Amino acid sequence: MSDEMIQRVLKVIATSKRIPLETVTIDSQFEQLGIDSMDAVEILFALEGEFDISIPDEEVRSVRSVRDMCAGVERLLAAKDAGAPAGL
């Protein structure tokens, strides 16, 4: 996982949730950050816009942490670069 991609994901989460960027880390759990399912949907829409990717709805349910989200974005970006569909 690239540091740049991780930082972009952290920034999207902090901006969407309106919390200080320094409170969001790669090891943060959504529950710790007060992110509920509605917040997660908003964050996912923001990530789709930030990275120009499409996140399948069925993949979203398994994401519980910032690390999960970063890993999913990384997989989707790799699939996009390869021209193949992939899940989060």
C-alpha positions in Angstrom: 0.0 0.0 0.0 1.4 3.3 -0.9 1.7 6.1 1.7 0.1 8.5 -0.8 -3.0 6.4 -1.3 -3.3 5.8 2.5 -3.1 9.5 3.2 -5.7 10.2 0.5 -8.1 7.7 2.2 -7.4 9.1 5.6 -8.1 12.6 4.3 -11.4 11.5 2.7 -12.5 9.9 5.9 -11.6 12.9 8.1 -13.3 15.3 5.7 -16.4 13.3 5.3 -16.8 12.7 9.1 -15.6 16.2 9.9 -13.0 15.0 12.4 -9.4 16.1 12.7 -7.1 14.3 10.3 -4.7 13.4 13.1 -7.4 11.3 14.8 -7.6 9.0 11.8 -4.9 6.3 11.4 -4.5 3.2 9.3 -5.2 1.2 12.4 -8.5 3.0 13.3 -11.6 0.9 13.6 -14.8 2.6 12.3 -16.4 2.1 15.7 -13.6 4.1 17.4 -14.1 7.0 15.0 -17.9 7.0 15.5 -18.5 5.9 11.9 -21.9 4.3 11.4 -23.3 2.6 8.3 -24.7 5.9 7.0 -21.3 7.6 7.5 -19.6 4.7 5.7 -21.8 5.1 2.7 -21.0 8.8 2.5 -17.3 8.0 2.8 -17.5 5.3 0.1 -19.1 7.8 -2.3 -16.3 10.3 -1.5 -13.7 7.6 -2.1 -15.3 6.7 -5.5 -15.0 10.3 -6.5 -11.4 10.7 -5.1 -10.0 7.6 -6.9 -12.4 7.4 -9.9 -13.4 3.8 -8.9 -16.7 2.0 -8.4 -17.1 0.2 -5.1 -19.6 -2.7 -5.3 -22.3 -2.5 -2.6 -22.0 -6.1 -1.5 -18.3 -5.6 -0.7 -19.0 -2.7 1.7 -20.5 -4.8 4.5 -17.2 -6.5 5.3 -15.3 -3.2 5.7 -14.9 -2.4 9.4 -11.6 -0.4 9.6 -9.5 2.1 7.8 -7.0 -0.6 6.9 -9.8 -2.7 5.3 -10.9 0.4 3.4 -7.3 1.1 2.2 -6.8 -2.5 1.1 -10.1 -2.5 -0.8 -9.3 0.8 -2.6 -5.8 -0.6 -3.5 -7.4 -3.8 -5.0 -9.9 -1.7 -7.0 -7.2 0.6 -8.3 -5.1 -2.4 -9.3 -8.0 -3.9 -11.1 -8.8 -0.6 -12.8 -5.2 -0.3 -14.0 -5.4 -3.9 -15.3 -8.8 -3.3 -16.9 -10.5 -6.1 -14.9 -13.4 -5.9 -12.5 -12.7 -6.5 -8.8 -14.3 -6.2 -5.4 -13.4 -4.3 -2.3 
